[in-house]
Amino acid sequence: MNKEKKLWIIFAAVVAISFSVLGYYGFEIYQQSPPVPKAIVSTNGETIFTENDIQDGQNIWQSIGGQELGSVWGHGAYVAPDWTADWLHREAVYILDLYAQNDFNKPYDKLTDEQQASLKVRLQNDVRKNTFNKETNTITISENRVKAINHLSEYYHGLFTNDPTFDKLRADYAIPKNTIKDEAKMHKMNAFFFWATWATVTERPNSKVSYTHNWPADELVGNGPTMDLMVWSGVSIILLILCIGVLVFYHVKSGEDEETPPPAEDPLLKQGMTPSMHLIKKYFWVVTLLMVLQMLLGIVTAHYGVEGDGFYGFALDQILPYSVTRTWHTQLAIFWIATAWLATGLYIAPAVSGKDPKFQKFGVNFLFIALLIIVLGSMIGQWFGVMQKLNLVNNFWFGHQGYEYVDLGRFWQIFLFVGLLLWLALMVRPLLPVLKRKTEEKNLIIMFLISCTAIALFYASGLMWGQHTNLAIAEYWRWWVVHLWVEGFFEVFATVVIAFLFVRLGLLKTKTATLNVLLATIIFMSGGILGTFHHLYFSGTPKAIMALGATFSALEVVPLTLIGYEAYHNYKLSKATKWIVDYKWPIYFMIAVAFWNFLGAGIFGFIINPPIALYYVQGLNTTPLHAHTALFGVYGMLGIGLMLFVLRSLYRNVQWNNKLLKISFWSLNFGLLGMALISLLPMGIWQAIESIEHGMWYARSSELMQNPDMITLKWLRTIGDVIFAIGIVTICWFVFDLTLKNKTQKNNN
């Protein structure tokens, strides 16, 4: 059995076993998720909240932005608090004060340490006890908790409506006045907040750990790190070191790849151009325009962190609230990166076969229009949803679903899924004749088609939750989209595409490229599929999720430790021969991808991956530190690099404006680095220290986040942002300048 066949078998086994485990524990999440009761009742038999209240409350929270306006269970935005951590601490303080006044006629903070300790034990015995009754499907709570609910309901009512006493706090949290416009909706959203908070402190049946594994940390209610957190954090670190050693040994043993003498001239100059390939340039116009729009929305969104009720004095929050600008900012990142990659696929497929199948040109144009409709339609729907202009059913279908990165309404999700299936058809049709010829590139093309199929089909996981799905279950499927679809199968697609481009340039042998792609995919998938669970430690999942997530997320980092070799290899390719200088900047962006894979995905990713780390930093600025440097640094840079590869091939005899590309390349990289190191990293470290010392509630509080020194750190981000913005504008300028030149048009006629 040859090496290639062995790798195919291993690849199939890794995928089959990993998805079997992922599916099995997904079933367990369904069975063990925090129960949504028929009613929450007091010990006196009074109904406080109903199941309908909780479910509608979740939908109301989603309609105002959901995870784009604060967070729940640690997932979401960072300006407003985590509502579960906030409610939990406020409820604890309120009940402790009730105890103190009744027993000692003093506020809790005036008691001795011994008196406080005894009251904390009483509180913990109350709130940690699981009173869910399976037979009656009810949760029973004490009268003191009922009083706390009434108190906090008034507090959140004032915050989310228009009580003038909350004006300062609303500005700190970037919550516009009258975010919730009627009493009934506010009552229901409070029901959801209470239920989600109940899950954070209530112990699972036959366990001393809460449904969210004692997250968030709050010593008043007894939420602290557990033995599982410690053990599996240690396992993940040990496994990381061990697997790095194994990978280094394998790499040294296998030696350098066989050097391939570069061709005397660019092989792509001899490649024919089909009509559909010429249509790809308009996709790149959209890519660059969406990049600029995303950058502008990022500026506004970041500014809301220092001026939450406006933009330099203008009451922008009444027109474009923070939850809208952040939704569009994160969603456009997915849209433009995906569009760049999909456009690259549309270029490569007919380039391989040398001709367009029937209706290929029509399909490329039709898909382009469909993508524009999805982008604009979903954004408009999200604005209508957040502005409370849709009822809950219409909001679910056309408005704002409230889940970060998959905020678009269900109709737009289905529309996008259909568009991806159309894209898959446009990929498969030109390549089928090539497969039948059984060329040397057959296995590379098969892997390319597998990645294309996965990209199209796995987006369907975003359709697996409904309007009233339990939050724990919805989170499980959401991470199938965010982790498996965005971080997983697009990664495989990128690996294949880059290898294929270097093969087409004559810089890699086909067999070498195929073996490297298969090996890289196996290594990545070994950790990447089950590594999905590291996002779900504290999302109402059973203990096994922590063990699997910690173990396999460590494996995700392993291949990134040798990324310097990949960067050096790409750098050598950029110097291989004289004509390769035409591809200098596309290759340099690939080198940047390697750098950010190591720093953004590797280092900044792993510092928040071990359970004990994530327990204290989930939802702090360490998360956007990783998100920005991994999403843009890896996938964004790669999208730009792929776009430049295609443009270099489309405009073969055109002199590029290398000055613009040089400015863009260095501005994007130094700007992103400045944003990360000058602002996000120190903010995240400061918050982490406060979270360890005081609890998550304080790390996300307005008291800390509006501290003058913290505000200074927020403003310092401007340095990196401005440099970064220059890079975005110049790459957009370059693309339009290149594709709209009169001489370019003549060269292609």
C-alpha positions in Angstrom: 0.0 0.0 0.0 1.5 3.3 -1.0 1.8 6.3 1.3 -0.9 8.3 -0.5 -3.5 5.5 0.0 -2.5 5.1 3.7 -3.1 8.8 4.2 -6.5 8.6 2.6 -7.5 5.8 4.9 -6.3 7.7 8.0 -8.1 10.8 6.8 -11.4 8.8 6.4 -10.9 7.2 9.8 -10.2 10.5 11.6 -13.3 12.2 10.1 -15.6 9.2 10.7 -14.5 8.7 14.3 -14.4 12.4 15.2 -17.9 13.1 13.9 -19.2 10.0 15.6 -18.0 11.3 18.9 -19.2 14.8 18.1 -22.6 13.5 17.3 -22.8 11.2 20.4 -22.0 14.0 22.8 -24.3 16.3 20.9 -27.0 13.8 21.8 -25.9 14.0 25.4 -26.2 17.8 25.3 -29.8 17.4 24.2 -30.4 15.0 27.1 -28.6 17.0 29.9 -29.1 20.6 28.9 -30.5 22.9 31.6 -34.3 22.2 31.7 -36.7 24.9 30.6 -39.6 24.2 33.1 -43.3 24.5 32.5 -43.3 27.1 35.3 -41.1 28.7 38.0 -43.0 28.8 41.2 -42.5 30.1 44.7 -42.7 28.0 47.8 -46.1 29.5 48.3 -47.3 28.1 45.0 -47.2 31.5 43.1 -46.3 31.3 39.5 -43.4 33.7 38.9 -42.5 32.8 35.3 -43.9 30.4 32.7 -42.2 28.3 30.0 -43.7 30.7 27.4 -42.2 33.7 29.3 -38.7 32.1 29.3 -38.9 31.1 25.6 -40.3 34.4 24.5 -37.8 36.2 26.7 -35.0 34.4 24.9 -36.5 35.6 21.6 -36.8 39.2 22.8 -33.2 39.1 24.0 -32.2 37.8 20.6 -34.3 40.5 18.8 -32.4 43.4 20.5 -29.1 41.9 19.4 -28.7 39.0 21.8 -25.0 38.1 21.9 -24.2 41.4 20.2 -25.4 43.3 23.3 -23.5 42.0 26.3 -23.3 38.2 26.7 -25.0 35.2 28.3 -22.9 32.3 29.6 -19.8 34.3 28.4 -20.6 34.3 24.7 -21.2 37.6 23.0 -20.1 41.3 23.0 -17.9 43.0 25.5 -19.2 46.5 26.2 -22.3 45.6 28.2 -22.0 43.0 31.1 -22.5 39.3 30.9 -26.1 39.3 32.0 -25.9 36.0 33.8 -22.8 37.1 35.8 -24.5 40.5 36.4 -27.8 39.0 37.6 -26.1 36.3 39.7 -24.0 38.8 41.7 -26.8 41.4 42.1 -29.2 38.6 43.3 -26.6 37.3 45.8 -25.9 40.8 47.2 -29.6 41.6 47.5 -30.4 38.3 49.3 -27.4 38.6 51.6 -28.5 42.1 52.6 -32.0 40.7 53.3 -30.4 38.1 55.6 -28.2 40.7 57.3 -31.0 43.1 58.0 -33.3 40.4 59.3 -30.6 38.8 61.5 -28.3 41.7 62.5 -30.2 44.8 61.5 -27.1 45.9 59.5 -26.1 45.8 55.8 -24.1 42.8 54.8 -20.9 44.7 54.2 -21.0 46.0 57.8 -20.9 42.5 59.3 -17.9 40.6 60.7 -16.2 38.0 58.7 -17.8 35.2 60.7 -21.2 36.6 60.3 -20.7 37.1 56.5 -19.4 33.5 56.2 -22.5 32.1 57.9 -24.9 34.0 55.6 -23.0 33.0 52.5 -23.4 29.3 53.5 -27.2 30.0 53.9 -27.3 31.7 50.5 -25.5 28.9 48.8 -27.7 26.2 50.3 -30.7 28.1 48.9 -29.5 29.0 45.3 -27.3 25.9 44.6 -30.0 23.3 45.5 -31.7 21.9 42.4 -35.4 22.1 42.9 -36.4 21.1 39.4 -39.2 18.5 39.6 -39.4 16.2 36.6 -42.9 15.0 37.4 -44.4 18.5 37.6 -41.9 20.1 35.3 -41.5 23.0 37.6 -38.7 24.8 39.5 -39.5 26.0 43.0 -37.6 29.0 44.4 -37.6 30.6 47.9 -39.5 33.7 48.8 -36.1 35.5 49.2 -35.3 34.7 45.5 -38.8 35.9 44.5 -38.0 39.2 46.3 -34.7 39.4 44.5 -36.4 38.7 41.1 -38.9 41.6 41.8 -36.0 43.9 42.7 -33.9 43.0 39.7 -36.8 43.1 37.4 -37.3 46.8 38.3 -33.5 47.4 37.8 -33.4 45.8 34.3 -36.7 47.5 33.4 -35.1 50.9 34.1 -32.0 50.0 32.3 -33.6 48.7 29.1 -36.4 51.3 28.9 -36.0 55.0 29.5 -35.6 55.6 33.3 -33.4 58.8 33.5 -31.6 57.5 36.5 -30.0 54.9 34.3 -28.8 57.4 31.6 -25.1 57.2 32.7 -25.1 53.4 33.0 -26.9 53.0 29.6 -24.2 55.1 28.0 -21.5 52.9 29.7 -23.1 49.8 28.3 -24.0 51.3 24.9 -27.7 50.5 25.4 -30.0 53.0 23.7 -33.1 54.3 25.5 -36.2 52.3 25.0 -34.3 49.3 23.7 -37.3 47.4 25.1 -40.5 49.3 24.4 -43.2 47.6 26.5 -43.7 46.1 30.0 -44.7 42.6 28.8 -41.6 42.2 26.8 -39.4 43.3 29.7 -41.1 40.9 32.0 -40.4 38.0 29.6 -36.8 39.0 29.0 -36.3 39.1 32.8 -37.7 35.5 32.9 -35.0 34.4 30.4 -32.2 36.2 32.3 -33.3 34.5 35.5 -33.5 31.1 33.9 -30.1 31.5 32.3 -28.7 32.6 35.6 -30.4 29.8 37.5 -28.4 27.4 35.3 -25.1 29.0 36.3 -25.5 28.3 40.0 -27.9 25.4 40.3 -26.1 22.0 40.7 -26.8 19.3 38.3 -28.6 16.2 39.6 -26.3 14.1 41.7 -23.5 16.6 41.4 -21.8 19.5 43.2 -21.2 21.4 40.0 -23.7 23.7 38.3 -25.1 23.3 34.8 -22.4 25.7 33.5 -19.6 24.0 35.4 -19.7 26.7 38.1 -19.2 29.5 35.6 -19.1 32.5 36.2 -16.7 32.7 39.2 -18.4 34.3 42.2 -17.4 33.3 45.7 -20.6 34.7 47.2 -22.6 31.8 45.7 -19.8 29.2 45.8 -19.0 29.3 42.1 -15.3 28.5 41.9 -13.0 26.3 39.7 -13.5 22.6 40.0 -11.2 19.6 40.0 -12.1 18.9 36.4 -11.0 22.3 35.4 -7.6 21.8 36.9 -7.1 18.2 35.7 -8.1 18.8 32.1 -6.1 22.0 31.9 -3.1 20.1 32.9 -3.8 17.3 30.5 -4.2 19.8 27.6 -0.8 21.4 28.3 1.0 18.1 28.7 -0.6 16.8 25.5 0.4 19.9 23.7 4.1 19.6 24.7 4.1 15.8 23.9 2.5 16.2 20.4 4.8 19.1 19.5 7.7 16.8 20.3 6.3 14.1 18.1 5.6 16.4 15.3 9.1 18.0 15.4 10.6 14.4 15.4 8.4 13.4 12.4 9.3 16.6 10.5 13.1 16.2 11.1 12.9 12.5 10.2 11.0 13.1 7.0 13.5 15.8 5.9 13.1 18.6 3.4 10.7 18.3 0.5 12.4 17.4 -2.8 13.4 20.6 -4.5 11.5 21.3 -7.7 13.4 23.3 -10.4 11.2 26.3 -11.3 10.0 26.6 -14.8 11.8 29.1 -17.1 8.7 31.2 -17.4 5.3 31.6 -15.7 3.2 28.5 -16.6 0.0 30.5 -16.1 0.9 32.6 -19.2 0.0 29.6 -21.3 -3.2 28.9 -19.5 -6.4 29.6 -21.4 -9.0 32.0 -20.0 -12.6 31.0 -20.1 -15.5 33.6 -20.2 -16.6 32.8 -16.6 -13.1 33.4 -15.3 -13.2 37.0 -16.5 -16.4 37.6 -14.4 -14.6 37.0 -11.1 -13.2 40.5 -10.9 -16.6 41.9 -9.9 -16.6 39.5 -6.9 -13.3 41.2 -5.8 -14.9 44.6 -6.1 -17.5 43.5 -3.6 -14.8 42.0 -1.4 -12.9 45.2 -1.1 -16.0 47.4 -0.7 -17.2 45.1 2.1 -13.7 45.3 3.7 -14.0 49.1 3.7 -17.5 49.0 5.1 -16.5 46.5 7.8 -13.6 48.7 8.8 -15.8 51.8 9.1 -18.3 49.8 11.2 -15.4 48.5 13.3 -14.4 52.1 14.1 -17.9 53.0 15.2 -18.3 49.8 17.2 -14.9 50.4 19.0 -15.9 54.0 19.7 -19.0 52.9 21.5 -16.7 51.5 24.2 -15.8 55.1 25.2 -18.9 57.0 24.1 -21.7 54.5 24.4 -24.6 56.8 23.5 -23.2 58.5 20.4 -20.3 59.2 18.0 -18.4 62.3 18.9 -21.5 64.0 20.3 -23.9 62.8 17.6 -26.7 60.5 18.9 -25.8 57.7 16.5 -27.2 55.1 18.9 -30.8 56.2 18.0 -30.1 55.3 14.3 -27.4 52.7 14.5 -27.2 51.1 17.9 -24.1 49.3 19.1 -25.8 45.9 18.6 -26.4 46.8 14.9 -22.9 48.1 14.1 -21.3 45.1 15.9 -23.6 42.7 14.1 -22.7 44.1 10.7 -19.0 44.3 11.6 -18.7 40.6 12.5 -21.1 39.4 9.8 -19.3 41.4 7.0 -16.0 39.8 8.0 -17.5 36.4 7.3 -19.1 37.6 4.1 -16.1 39.3 2.5 -13.7 36.5 3.5 -16.0 33.8 2.2 -16.7 35.7 -1.0 -12.9 36.0 -1.7 -12.5 32.3 -1.2 -15.6 31.3 -3.1 -14.5 33.6 -6.0 -11.1 31.9 -6.0 -12.9 28.5 -6.3 -14.9 29.8 -9.2 -11.7 30.8 -10.9 -9.8 27.6 -10.3 -12.4 25.1 -11.4 -12.6 26.2 -15.0 -8.9 27.0 -15.1 -8.2 23.3 -14.4 -10.5 22.0 -17.2 -9.7 24.8 -19.6 -13.3 25.4 -20.6 -16.7 26.4 -19.2 -19.5 23.9 -18.9 -22.9 25.0 -20.3 -24.4 27.9 -18.3 -21.3 28.4 -16.2 -21.1 32.0 -17.1 -24.8 32.5 -16.2 -24.3 30.6 -12.9 -21.4 32.9 -11.9 -23.5 36.0 -12.6 -26.6 34.6 -10.9 -24.6 33.6 -7.8 -23.1 37.1 -7.6 -26.5 38.7 -7.6 -27.8 36.2 -5.0 -24.8 37.0 -2.7 -25.6 40.8 -3.0 -29.2 40.2 -2.1 -28.2 38.0 0.9 -25.7 40.6 2.2 -28.0 43.6 1.9 -31.3 41.8 2.8 -29.9 40.3 6.0 -28.4 43.6 7.1 -31.7 45.5 6.6 -33.6 42.7 8.4 -31.2 42.9 11.3 -31.7 46.7 11.6 -35.5 46.2 11.6 -35.2 43.5 14.3 -33.0 45.5 16.7 -35.2 48.6 16.3 -38.1 46.4 17.4 -40.1 46.8 14.2 -40.7 43.1 13.8 -42.7 40.7 15.9 -40.9 37.7 17.3 -41.8 35.3 14.5 -40.9 37.7 11.7 -37.7 38.6 13.6 -36.6 34.9 13.7 -37.2 34.6 9.9 -36.1 37.9 8.6 -34.5 39.9 11.4 -31.9 39.2 14.0 -31.4 35.8 15.5 -29.1 37.1 18.2 -26.3 34.5 17.8 -22.9 35.9 17.2 -21.6 35.2 13.6 -24.9 33.6 12.6 -27.2 36.6 13.4 -28.9 36.6 10.0 -32.6 35.6 10.0 -33.6 32.0 9.1 -34.8 33.0 5.6 -31.4 34.5 4.8 -29.7 31.5 6.2 -31.7 29.2 3.9 -31.0 31.6 1.0 -27.3 31.4 1.7 -27.3 27.6 2.0 -29.0 27.4 -1.4 -26.3 29.8 -2.8 -23.6 27.6 -1.4 -25.2 24.6 -3.1 -25.2 26.5 -6.4 -21.5 27.4 -5.8 -20.8 23.7 -5.3 -22.4 22.8 -8.6 -20.3 25.5 -10.3 -17.2 23.8 -8.7 -18.1 20.2 -9.6 -19.2 20.6 -13.2 -15.9 21.9 -14.7 -13.9 19.3 -12.7 -15.7 16.1 -13.5 -14.2 15.8 -17.0 -10.7 16.2 -15.5 -11.4 13.5 -12.9 -12.4 11.1 -15.7 -9.1 11.6 -17.4 -7.3 10.3 -14.3 -4.5 12.9 -14.4 -1.7 13.1 -11.8 -3.7 15.9 -10.2 -6.7 13.6 -9.5 -6.2 13.2 -5.8 -5.6 16.9 -5.3 -8.8 17.7 -7.2 -10.7 15.1 -5.1 -9.5 16.8 -1.9 -10.5 20.1 -3.4 -14.0 18.8 -4.2 -14.3 17.3 -0.7 -13.5 20.7 0.9 -16.0 22.4 -1.4 -18.7 19.9 -0.6 -18.1 20.3 3.1 -18.3 24.1 2.8 -21.6 23.9 1.1 -23.2 21.1 3.2 -22.0 22.0 6.7 -23.5 25.4 6.6 -26.8 23.5 7.0 -25.9 23.0 10.7 -27.0 26.6 11.2 -30.5 25.5 10.4 -30.6 22.9 13.2 -32.1 25.1 15.9 -35.5 26.6 15.9 -37.1 29.7 17.4 -37.6 28.2 20.8 -34.6 25.8 21.0 -32.8 25.5 24.4 -29.9 27.9 24.5 -27.4 25.0 25.3 -28.5 23.1 22.2 -28.5 26.2 20.0 -24.9 26.9 21.1 -23.9 23.4 20.2 -25.1 23.9 16.6 -23.8 27.5 16.4 -20.3 26.3 17.0 -20.7 23.8 14.2 -21.0 26.8 12.0 -18.4 29.1 13.6 -15.8 26.5 14.4 -16.3 23.6 11.9 -17.5 25.7 8.9 -15.5 28.9 9.3 -12.4 27.6 11.1 -12.5 24.0 9.9 -13.5 23.3 6.3 -12.5 26.7 5.0 -9.1 25.9 6.4 -8.9 22.6 4.4 -10.1 24.4 1.3 -7.4 27.0 1.8 -4.7 24.4 2.2 -5.8 22.6 -1.0 -6.1 25.9 -3.0 -2.6 27.1 -1.9 -1.0 23.8 -2.8 -2.8 23.7 -6.1 -1.7 27.2 -7.0 2.0 26.4 -6.3 1.6 23.2 -8.4 0.1 25.2 -11.3 3.1 27.6 -11.0 5.4 24.7 -11.2 6.9 25.3 -7.8 5.6 22.1 -6.2 5.4 18.6 -7.6 1.8 17.3 -7.7 2.6 14.2 -5.6 4.4 16.2 -3.0 1.6 18.7 -2.8 -1.0 15.9 -2.5 0.9 14.2 0.4 1.4 17.5 2.2 -2.3 18.4 1.9 -3.5 15.0 3.1 -1.1 15.1 6.1 -1.9 18.7 7.0 -5.7 17.9 6.8 -5.3 14.8 9.0 -3.4 16.7 11.6 -5.8 19.6 11.6 -8.9 17.5 11.6 -7.6 15.3 14.4 -7.9 18.2 16.8 -10.2 20.5 14.9 -13.4 18.5 14.8 -13.6 17.6 18.5 -11.8 20.8 19.4 -15.2 22.4 18.7 -16.1 21.4 22.3 -13.7 23.9 23.8 -16.2 26.6 23.0 -18.8 24.7 25.1 -17.2 24.3 28.5 -19.7 26.6 30.2 -22.7 26.4 27.9 -24.9 24.0 29.9 -23.0 20.9 28.7 -22.1 17.7 30.6 -18.6 17.2 32.1 -17.3 15.0 29.2 -17.4 18.0 26.9 -14.7 19.7 29.0 -12.5 16.6 28.8 -12.8 16.3 25.1 -12.6 20.0 24.4 -9.5 20.5 26.5 -7.7 17.5 25.0 -8.5 18.0 21.3 -8.2 21.8 21.3 -4.6 21.4 22.4 -4.1 19.3 19.3 -5.3 22.2 17.1 -2.3 24.3 18.2 0.3 21.5 17.5 0.7 22.1 13.8 0.9 25.8 14.3 4.2 25.4 16.2 6.0 24.5 12.9 4.3 27.3 11.0 7.7 29.1 10.7 8.8 26.4 8.4 5.8 27.1 6.2 6.6 30.8 6.2 10.2 30.2 5.3 9.2 27.7 2.6 6.9 30.3 1.0 9.6 33.0 1.3 12.0 30.7 -0.6 9.4 30.2 -3.3 9.1 33.9 -3.7 12.8 34.0 -4.6 12.9 30.8 -6.7 13.1 32.4 -10.1 13.0 35.8 -11.9 9.4 35.7 -13.1 8.1 34.7 -9.6 8.6 38.3 -8.6 5.2 39.0 -10.2 3.7 36.9 -7.4 5.7 38.5 -4.6 2.7 40.1 -2.8 0.4 37.2 -3.0 3.1 35.0 -1.5 3.9 37.7 1.1 0.3 37.6 2.2 0.7 33.8 2.6 3.7 34.4 4.8 1.6 36.8 6.8 -1.0 34.0 7.2 1.7 31.8 8.6 2.8 34.5 11.1 -0.8 35.1 12.3 -1.5 31.4 12.4 1.3 31.1 15.0 0.5 34.3 17.0 -3.2 34.9 16.6 -4.6 31.3 16.3 -1.7 29.6 18.2 -0.5 31.8 21.1 -3.5 34.0 21.6 -5.8 31.1 21.0 -4.1 28.7 23.4 -3.9 31.2 26.3 -7.7 31.1 26.4 -8.2 27.4 25.5 -7.4 25.5 28.7 -10.5 25.2 30.9 -8.9 27.0 33.9 -7.9 29.9 31.7 -11.2 30.2 29.9 -13.0 30.0 33.3 -11.7 33.4 34.2 -11.3 35.1 30.8 -14.3 33.9 28.7 -16.0 37.1 27.5 -13.1 39.4 28.3 -10.9 41.3 25.8 -8.6 38.3 25.5 -11.4 36.9 23.3 -11.4 39.8 20.7 -7.6 39.7 20.9 -7.7 36.1 19.5 -10.7 36.8 17.2 -9.1 39.8 15.4 -5.7 38.3 15.0 -7.0 34.9 13.9 -10.0 35.8 11.8 -8.4 38.7 10.0 -4.8 37.7 10.5 -5.3 34.2 9.2 -8.5 34.0 7.1 -8.6 37.7 6.1 -4.9 37.7 5.0 -5.5 34.5 3.2 -8.5 35.9 1.4 -6.5 38.9 0.2 -3.6 36.6 -0.8 -5.9 34.3 -2.9 -7.6 37.4 -4.5 -4.2 38.7 -5.5 -3.2 35.3 -7.0 -6.3 35.3 -9.1 -5.9 38.9 -10.2 -2.2 38.3 -11.1 -3.4 35.5 -13.4 -6.3 37.6 -14.8 -4.2 40.6 -15.6 -1.0 38.9 -16.7 0.7 41.7 -18.8 -0.2 44.6 -16.5 2.3 46.4 -14.4 1.1 46.3 -10.8 1.2 49.3 -8.5 3.6 47.6 -6.1 3.8 50.8 -4.0 0.1 50.5 -3.1 0.5 46.8 -2.3 3.6 47.5 -0.1 1.7 50.1 1.9 -1.3 47.9 2.2 0.7 44.8 3.3 2.7 46.5 6.0 -0.1 48.7 7.2 -2.5 45.8 7.7 0.1 43.7 9.5 1.5 46.5 11.7 -1.9 47.9 12.3 -3.3 44.6 13.5 -0.3 44.0 15.7 -0.7 47.5 17.2 -4.4 47.0 17.8 -3.6 43.7 19.6 -0.5 44.6 21.7 -1.2 48.2 22.5 -4.9 47.9 23.5 -6.6 44.5 23.4 -3.9 42.5 25.2 -3.3 44.9 28.2 -7.1 45.4 28.6 -7.6 41.6 28.6 -4.8 41.0 31.1 -6.2 43.7 33.4 -9.7 42.2 33.2 -8.4 38.7 33.8 -6.6 39.8 37.0 -9.9 41.4 38.2 -11.9 38.4 37.2 -9.6 36.1 39.3 -9.7 38.4 42.3 -13.3 39.6 42.3 -15.3 37.6 39.7 -16.6 37.9 36.2 -19.3 40.4 37.2 -16.6 42.9 38.2 -14.3 42.3 35.2 -17.2 43.3 32.9 -18.6 46.1 35.1 -18.9 49.7 34.2 -16.9 50.5 37.3 -13.8 48.8 35.8 -14.5 49.3 32.1 -15.0 53.1 32.5 -11.9 53.5 34.7 -9.9 56.4 33.3 -6.9 54.2 32.7 -9.0 51.6 30.9 -10.5 54.4 28.8 -6.9 55.4 27.9 -6.2 51.8 26.7 -9.3 51.9 24.6 -8.2 55.2 23.0 -4.7 53.8 22.4 -6.3 51.3 20.0 -6.7 54.2 17.6 -3.0 54.0 16.8 -3.3 50.5 15.4 -6.8 51.1 13.9 -5.6 54.1 11.8 -2.6 52.2 10.5 -4.8 49.3 9.7 -7.4 51.5 8.0 -4.7 52.8 5.6 -4.1 49.2 4.6 -7.7 48.5 3.9 -8.2 51.7 1.8 -5.0 51.0 -0.2 -5.9 47.4 -1.1 -9.4 48.6 -2.2 -7.7 51.4 -4.2 -5.3 48.8 -5.8 -8.1 46.4 -6.9 -10.2 49.1 -8.5 -7.2 50.8 -10.1 -6.1 47.5 -11.5 -9.4 46.2 -12.8 -10.8 49.5 -14.2 -7.7 50.7 -16.1 -8.3 51.3 -19.8 -5.1 49.6 -20.7 -6.2 46.5 -18.7 -9.4 46.3 -20.7 -7.4 46.5 -23.9 -5.1 43.7 -22.7 -8.0 41.4 -22.2 -9.8 42.1 -25.5 
